[in-house]
Amino acid sequence: MFGTALLIGIFHWVILPPVLLSLLGTATFLALGFFLRSVFDDESHTLLHIQSRADELQVKLEEQKTAIDDMADGLDIAIFICDQRANILYANRRAIELFRFDRPTGRNILAVTLSYDLEQLVIRTGKDRIAQNAELTFTDPEEKVGLAKAWATSDGGDRVFLSVYEITDLRRLERVRQDFVANVSHELRTPLTIIRSMAETLVDDGDDLNERAIKYLNKIIAEVDRLTLISQDLLILSAAESNPIRKQRCDISDVFKGIVQQLESKAKKKGLDLTFSGPPQCVIEANSSQMMQVALNLVDNAIKYTTEGFVSVKVEPEEDVVKILISDSGIGIPSDQMGRIFERFYRVDRARSRATGGTGLGLSIVKHLTEAHGGKITVESALNVGSTFIVELPIGG
């Protein structure tokens, strides 16, 4: 009996374990196979899903790129994308048409546009990361004028965007207008002089003329004088627009002090207190004759539109600019008309302007000459209290 039990024990511990191990190994292998297959199936499904999403995103990116290209090609502005060395990465249809270069991509902007200034504009922008603007003239294949703007990417990348808007026709029309105004103004001077001299002759020799005829002749002389002033102002404005500013050393204190002395008698006739204050000398880079035109118009206007009180002129040098303040206690300017006073022929009070001999061009001349010198003009005014015109000019030109 003991031997039987021993045999059964040996069977369980010696014979059965290999069988169980074999069975367990087969089951484990099968289970592992099912597990791996499940894992691979899941991963395959995930990879297929990722690939599908990637394909969808690629299609959308292509659609967006096509839409942006179509939009860029529809613009009337030449657009380039360049790197920091001014090599072209992209150019729209207008850029290709403007510079007549079929395949600009991969070329330097200088090779495509033949404009050294444009190349430097891109390089400076890529280096300084500051937007740059310039009006440039392109000479090849024919002369063109364009407004160029360059700006860098905001993410710190090395790309520089460049746009060029052609204004050749606009500048040509401006030259035609300037030439027309200058020619008409010049041609009017001779007949106006003749009309005035004949009217004066009739008045001087008009013993047999009645009072009404003399009145009308004097009116003709006054209107001829007004037309002459308008033609002179138009010539000044046309010359200022068409000719480059020729700067030199200019004592701005001396200029305004001289105009104050010149108009002192006119102010005294109206009972006005005309004063000047400023340093004995304040030298800037400017055109002296044009600065005299600015001073004359501003101070004369202040006297014209002030019936009582004062007109003061102050020259105040600062670090980089000089400020000239022309203040008066005159009629002032309504707030709703402040934005238009520098327009040509615009008058706040037309009746008063005609009575004082104003042409409506003085402030336009002042604004144009000031801005042509790199400065600016502003005004502070209150109706029936007075006005202060502030001219700021760069000291270094």
C-alpha positions in Angstrom: 0.0 0.0 0.0 2.8 2.3 0.8 4.4 1.4 -2.5 1.3 2.3 -4.4 1.1 5.7 -2.8 4.8 6.3 -3.5 4.2 5.5 -7.2 1.3 7.9 -7.4 3.4 10.6 -5.8 6.2 10.0 -8.2 3.7 10.2 -11.1 2.3 13.5 -9.9 5.7 15.1 -9.3 7.7 13.6 -12.1 5.4 12.5 -14.9 2.7 15.1 -14.7 4.8 18.4 -14.4 6.4 18.0 -17.9 2.9 17.5 -19.4 1.5 20.4 -17.5 4.5 22.5 -18.5 4.0 21.6 -22.1 0.3 22.4 -21.9 1.0 25.7 -20.1 3.7 26.6 -22.6 1.4 26.0 -25.5 -1.4 28.1 -23.9 1.0 30.9 -23.0 2.4 30.9 -26.6 -1.1 31.0 -28.0 -2.2 33.8 -25.5 1.0 35.8 -26.3 0.2 35.4 -30.0 -3.3 36.6 -29.6 -2.0 39.5 -27.4 0.6 40.5 -29.9 -1.8 40.3 -32.8 -4.2 42.5 -30.9 -1.5 45.0 -30.1 -0.3 45.0 -33.7 -3.8 45.3 -35.0 -4.4 48.3 -32.6 -1.1 49.9 -33.6 -1.9 49.3 -37.3 -5.3 50.9 -36.9 -3.7 53.8 -35.0 -1.1 54.3 -37.7 -3.7 54.2 -40.4 -5.7 56.8 -38.5 -2.7 59.0 -38.0 -1.8 58.6 -41.7 -5.3 59.5 -42.7 -5.3 62.6 -40.5 -1.9 63.6 -41.9 -3.3 63.3 -45.4 -6.3 65.4 -44.5 -4.1 68.1 -42.9 -1.8 68.0 -46.0 -4.8 68.5 -48.2 -6.0 71.4 -46.1 -2.5 73.0 -46.1 -2.3 72.7 -49.8 -5.8 74.3 -50.1 -4.8 77.2 -47.8 -1.5 77.6 -49.7 -3.4 77.7 -53.0 -5.9 80.2 -51.5 -3.1 82.5 -50.3 -1.3 82.2 -53.6 -4.5 83.1 -55.5 -5.1 86.0 -53.2 -1.5 87.3 -53.5 -1.7 86.9 -57.3 -4.9 88.9 -57.4 -3.4 91.9 -55.6 -2.1 95.0 -57.5 0.9 95.0 -55.1 4.1 93.2 -55.8 4.9 90.9 -52.9 8.2 89.1 -52.2 9.3 86.9 -49.3 13.0 87.0 -48.8 15.6 85.7 -46.4 17.9 88.0 -44.5 20.4 88.0 -47.3 17.7 89.3 -49.7 17.3 86.1 -51.6 13.8 85.6 -52.9 11.8 82.7 -51.5 8.5 83.7 -53.1 7.1 86.2 -55.5 3.5 86.8 -56.6 2.3 87.4 -60.1 2.4 91.2 -59.8 6.0 91.1 -58.7 6.9 89.1 -61.8 5.0 91.5 -64.1 6.3 94.6 -62.5 10.0 93.7 -62.9 9.5 91.4 -65.9 11.5 88.5 -64.4 10.0 85.1 -65.1 11.5 82.9 -62.4 12.6 85.2 -59.5 12.5 82.5 -56.8 16.0 81.6 -55.7 17.5 84.9 -57.0 18.7 87.8 -55.1 16.3 90.8 -55.0 19.1 93.0 -56.6 19.3 90.6 -59.6 15.5 90.8 -60.2 14.8 94.5 -59.5 18.2 96.0 -60.3 17.7 98.2 -57.3 20.4 98.5 -54.7 18.2 100.6 -52.5 15.6 97.9 -52.4 18.1 95.2 -51.5 19.5 97.4 -48.7 15.9 97.9 -47.5 15.4 94.2 -47.1 18.8 93.6 -45.5 18.4 96.4 -43.0 14.9 95.1 -42.1 16.3 91.5 -41.6 19.1 92.8 -39.4 17.3 95.4 -37.3 13.8 93.7 -37.2 12.2 97.1 -37.7 9.8 97.8 -40.5 11.2 100.1 -43.2 9.4 102.3 -45.8 10.7 104.1 -48.8 9.7 105.7 -52.1 12.0 104.3 -54.7 12.6 104.8 -58.4 13.3 101.7 -60.6 15.0 102.3 -64.0 14.8 98.9 -65.6 13.2 97.9 -67.9 11.6 101.3 -67.8 11.4 104.1 -65.2 8.9 103.3 -62.4 8.2 104.8 -59.0 7.1 102.5 -56.1 6.2 102.7 -52.5 8.2 99.9 -50.8 7.6 98.5 -47.4 9.7 95.7 -45.7 8.9 94.0 -42.4 10.3 90.9 -40.6 8.4 87.9 -39.2 7.2 88.4 -35.7 8.3 84.9 -34.6 12.0 85.7 -34.8 12.5 83.8 -38.1 14.8 84.9 -40.8 12.1 85.8 -43.4 11.5 89.3 -44.6 8.3 90.4 -46.3 8.5 93.0 -49.0 5.7 94.9 -50.8 6.1 97.3 -53.7 3.1 99.5 -54.8 3.6 101.2 -58.1 2.7 104.9 -58.1 4.3 105.9 -61.4 1.0 107.2 -62.9 0.2 109.1 -59.7 3.6 110.9 -59.7 3.3 111.6 -63.4 -0.1 113.2 -62.9 1.3 115.2 -60.0 4.0 116.5 -62.3 1.5 117.4 -65.0 -0.6 119.2 -62.4 2.4 121.1 -61.1 3.5 122.1 -64.5 0.0 123.2 -65.5 -0.4 125.3 -62.3 3.1 126.8 -62.8 2.5 127.6 -66.5 -1.0 129.0 -66.0 0.2 131.2 -63.1 3.2 132.4 -65.1 1.0 133.2 -68.2 -1.5 135.1 -66.1 1.0 137.6 -64.9 1.3 139.5 -68.2 -2.4 140.0 -68.8 -3.0 140.9 -65.2 -0.3 143.5 -65.3 -1.7 145.0 -68.5 -5.3 145.1 -67.0 -4.0 146.8 -63.9 -2.0 149.4 -65.7 -4.9 150.2 -68.1 -7.3 150.6 -65.2 -4.8 152.8 -63.3 -4.4 154.9 -66.4 -8.1 155.4 -66.8 -8.4 156.4 -63.1 -5.5 158.8 -63.3 -6.7 160.4 -66.6 -10.4 160.1 -65.8 -11.5 163.7 -65.4 -14.5 163.0 -67.5 -15.4 159.7 -65.7 -18.3 159.7 -63.2 -18.0 158.5 -59.7 -19.4 155.0 -60.5 -16.9 154.4 -63.2 -14.0 155.3 -60.9 -15.4 153.0 -58.2 -15.6 150.1 -60.6 -12.1 150.7 -61.9 -10.7 150.7 -58.4 -12.6 147.5 -57.8 -10.9 146.0 -60.9 -7.5 147.1 -59.6 -8.2 145.4 -56.2 -9.3 142.1 -57.8 -6.3 142.1 -60.2 -4.0 142.6 -57.2 -5.7 139.6 -55.5 -5.4 137.4 -58.6 -1.7 138.5 -58.8 -1.2 137.4 -55.2 -2.9 134.0 -55.9 -0.7 133.4 -59.0 2.4 134.3 -57.0 1.4 131.9 -54.2 0.7 129.2 -56.7 4.1 129.7 -58.3 5.7 129.4 -54.8 3.8 126.2 -54.0 4.5 124.7 -57.4 8.2 125.4 -57.1 8.3 124.0 -53.6 6.7 120.8 -54.8 8.7 120.2 -57.9 12.2 121.3 -56.8 14.3 119.5 -54.2 15.1 121.3 -51.0 18.5 122.9 -51.0 19.6 123.2 -47.4 22.4 125.2 -45.9 23.2 126.9 -42.6 20.2 128.9 -41.6 19.8 131.1 -38.5 16.2 130.5 -37.8 16.2 133.1 -35.0 17.4 135.7 -37.4 14.8 134.7 -40.0 11.8 135.1 -37.7 13.3 138.2 -36.0 13.7 139.9 -39.4 10.1 139.1 -40.4 8.8 140.5 -37.1 10.8 143.7 -37.7 9.4 143.8 -41.3 5.8 143.6 -40.2 6.1 145.7 -37.1 4.6 148.8 -38.7 1.6 146.8 -40.0 1.0 145.5 -36.4 1.2 149.0 -35.0 -1.4 150.4 -37.4 -3.8 147.9 -35.9 -2.7 148.6 -32.4 -1.2 145.2 -31.8 1.7 144.3 -29.6 4.1 142.3 -31.8 7.0 140.7 -29.9 9.8 138.3 -30.5 11.7 136.1 -28.0 14.4 133.6 -28.5 18.2 133.0 -28.5 20.4 135.5 -30.4 21.3 132.7 -32.7 19.8 129.3 -33.6 21.4 127.6 -36.6 19.8 124.7 -38.4 20.1 123.0 -41.8 17.4 124.6 -44.0 16.6 126.7 -47.0 16.7 130.3 -45.8 14.4 131.8 -48.4 11.8 129.1 -47.8 12.0 129.6 -44.1 11.4 133.3 -44.7 8.3 132.3 -46.6 7.1 130.2 -43.7 7.7 133.0 -41.2 6.1 135.7 -43.4 2.9 133.7 -43.9 2.5 132.7 -40.3 3.2 136.1 -38.7 1.3 138.0 -41.4 -1.7 135.7 -40.9 -1.6 136.2 -37.1 -1.7 140.0 -37.7 -4.5 139.8 -40.3 -6.8 137.8 -38.1 -6.2 139.7 -34.8 -8.1 142.9 -34.2 -6.8 143.7 -30.7 -4.3 142.3 -28.3 -1.0 140.7 -29.2 1.0 138.6 -31.6 4.1 136.9 -30.2 6.8 134.8 -31.9 9.0 132.5 -29.8 12.0 130.4 -30.9 12.7 127.5 -28.5 15.6 125.2 -29.3 15.5 121.7 -27.9 17.8 118.7 -28.1 17.1 117.6 -31.7 14.5 120.1 -32.9 13.7 123.8 -32.7 10.2 124.9 -31.9 8.7 128.2 -33.3 5.5 129.3 -31.6 3.4 132.0 -33.3 0.6 133.0 -30.9 -2.1 135.6 -31.2 -5.2 136.8 -29.4 -7.3 136.8 -32.6 -10.6 135.3 -33.8 -9.4 131.7 -33.3 -10.5 128.7 -35.4 -13.6 126.6 -34.8 -12.9 123.1 -33.7 -14.8 121.5 -36.5 -12.5 123.3 -39.1 -9.2 122.6 -37.5 -8.5 119.6 -39.8 -9.0 121.6 -43.0 -7.1 124.8 -42.4 -4.0 123.5 -44.3 -6.0 122.7 -47.4 -5.5 124.8 -50.5 -7.9 127.7 -50.9 -9.7 126.8 -47.7 -10.7 129.8 -45.6 -12.3 129.7 -42.2 -14.0 133.0 -42.7 -14.2 133.7 -46.5 -15.6 137.3 -46.1 -12.8 138.3 -43.7 -10.2 136.5 -45.8 -11.2 138.4 -48.9 -11.3 141.7 -47.0 -7.8 141.2 -45.6 -6.4 140.1 -49.0 -5.9 136.4 -48.2 -5.4 133.9 -51.0 -6.2 130.7 -49.1 -2.8 129.3 -50.0 -0.5 130.6 -47.2 -1.0 127.8 -44.7 -0.7 125.2 -47.5 2.7 126.7 -48.4 3.8 126.7 -44.8 2.7 123.0 -44.3 4.4 121.8 -47.5 7.7 123.7 -46.8 7.8 122.6 -43.2 7.3 118.9 -44.1 9.7 119.1 -47.0 12.3 120.1 -44.4 11.5 117.0 -42.3 9.4 119.0 -39.8 5.8 119.3 -38.8 3.3 122.0 -38.0 0.4 121.8 -35.5 -2.1 124.3 -34.2 -3.9 125.0 -30.9 -6.8 127.3 -31.0 -10.0 128.4 -29.3 -12.7 130.4 -31.0 -12.6 134.1 -30.1 -9.6 133.5 -27.8 -6.7 133.1 -30.1 -4.4 130.6 -31.9 -0.9 129.2 -31.6 0.8 127.7 -34.5 3.7 125.4 -33.6 6.4 124.7 -36.2 9.0 122.0 -35.3 12.1 121.7 -37.5 15.0 119.3 -37.1 18.2 121.1 -36.1 20.4 118.8 -38.1 18.3 119.0 -41.3 
